[in-house]
Amino acid sequence: MKLDAPLIRKIAAKVGTPFWFYDAAVLRQRIADIQFMTSAPGVQARFAMKACPATKVLREMGAAKIWIDAVSGNEALRALRAGHAPGNNPPVVCFTADVFRDNALDVVLQNNLLPNIGSPGMIRQLAAAGYRGPVSIRVNPGFGHGHVNTCDTGGPSSKHGVWHSDLLAVKDAAVAVGMSVTMLHAHIGSGPKFEELHENLTRLALEFRELIPHFPQLTAVSLGGGIPHNYHDRDAQVPIEPLRELFTTCHQRISSAAHREIRLEIEPGRYYVAPSCTLVAQVHDIKRTQTNAKGRGATFVMVDAGFVDLVRPAMYGSYHQIEVLGKENGDPNQAREPIVVAGPLCESGDVFTRGGADEELVPRLLPRPEPGDLLVLRDAGAYGYAMSSNYNSIGKAPQVWAEPDGSVEIISRRESIEDILKAETSEKL
Ligand SMILES: Cc1ncc(COP(=O)(O)O)c(C=O)c1O
């Protein structure tokens, strides 16, 4: 969908740049897609809130009866404060992690959340903290596919979950200390190809079905997240009918193998939020390097957003479509040239146009912008603001939310020096 350029300029004039622009209509369409995929009775969707934990987004999920997957004590608290119910019956907020850090154990215990344990020792830690309730076990089934290798979530190189051949020993350890294993979970990642995801989910559901006789107290299985978003072709639609059919069939087969109702869960993150948000930056300068013995010269468009805002390109070489506002790429008559888009940070890796195995510069064909133009990075809603940092003490950029009726509100303001210094202290220990 094309951005409303006058609106974006108006917001930029009010809140400055860079800023994050959320389109509520796009988010709601993606929520509706997931509701469709999980519309059969006994199939439940969660939102992996790590992708975008803004209260406003969490409330949209709550209104759509979508449950939450949280990975830290504070994520769980954010979900509860946004109105998601505590307790494990039903387990509206599930806590999934490989390590209990900081307040995580306390938050799980105090709010009776379902812990989804990702490491065998977590059973011991829960027991030592006095927990005797239901647990879920995250399994590494030995297969899966991330969108890049560092995001591999299933297989020998993945740090996540309990390796499948250790599963029964971990279950026995849980039962021995008075816990019941009520859910089995695996997140096998969003490989780039839909067919591969479909195949992997089918295989995972079959493996869960085989495990049922070992888990008499099982009430749910979770196939995790990983429904992909196509960052290269923004309008490409993930086929949602086959996924609805898959989830419906898996639920029926697993329940009938168990001779009782077994809820089937999914917990996508990026699919809901990726296209709903755009990072808007301003062009400050354009400069060139010249070809020499070391390599090719390039045209650098210097913008005021950097990897402190959107880290995915620097971290994984991820692709985000870039447009010069008002000179969008759709016009075939528009003159374009290869451009490298770089940010303000004191790091050579602060470049949005990278790729390949060596993460080399990959210039984009863009209309040449002028200083002062706005440049937008699309599909920044998943792992965008959520992964932003305070490196270089810049402070996080504001988030702005637009409703279909044209109303616009700022949902988090630009961080100030006071925000950055807030946790600094000088207390004797
Ligand atoms: C346990 C778990 N569930 C769900 C997700 C969401 O994945 P995605 O955003 O690719 O759907 C993740 C992502 O890291 C995860 O670790």
PDBQT file of the ligand as one rigid body, heavy atoms in Angstrom, charges set to zero:
ROOT
HETATM    1  C1  LIG A 501       9.265 -19.266  20.697  1.00  0.00    +0.000 C 
HETATM    2  C2  LIG A 501       8.966 -18.365  19.560  1.00  0.00    +0.000 A 
HETATM    3  N1  LIG A 501       7.704 -18.259  19.119  1.00  0.00    +0.000 NA
HETATM    4  C3  LIG A 501       7.373 -17.430  18.121  1.00  0.00    +0.000 A 
HETATM    5  C4  LIG A 501       8.318 -16.647  17.501  1.00  0.00    +0.000 A 
HETATM    6  C5  LIG A 501       7.888 -15.726  16.410  1.00  0.00    +0.000 C 
HETATM    7  O1  LIG A 501       8.510 -15.956  15.215  1.00  0.00    +0.000 OA
HETATM    8  P1  LIG A 501       8.027 -15.125  13.929  1.00  0.00    +0.000 P 
HETATM    9  O2  LIG A 501       8.081 -13.696  14.318  1.00  0.00    +0.000 OA
HETATM   10  O3  LIG A 501       8.999 -15.483  12.877  1.00  0.00    +0.000 OA
HETATM   11  O4  LIG A 501       6.636 -15.578  13.640  1.00  0.00    +0.000 OA
HETATM   12  C6  LIG A 501       9.664 -16.733  17.905  1.00  0.00    +0.000 A 
HETATM   13  C7  LIG A 501      10.694 -15.906  17.255  1.00  0.00    +0.000 C 
HETATM   14  O5  LIG A 501      11.817 -15.806  17.607  1.00  0.00    +0.000 OA
HETATM   15  C8  LIG A 501       9.996 -17.615  18.968  1.00  0.00    +0.000 A 
HETATM   16  O6  LIG A 501      11.253 -17.722  19.404  1.00  0.00    +0.000 OA
ENDROOT
TORSDOF 0
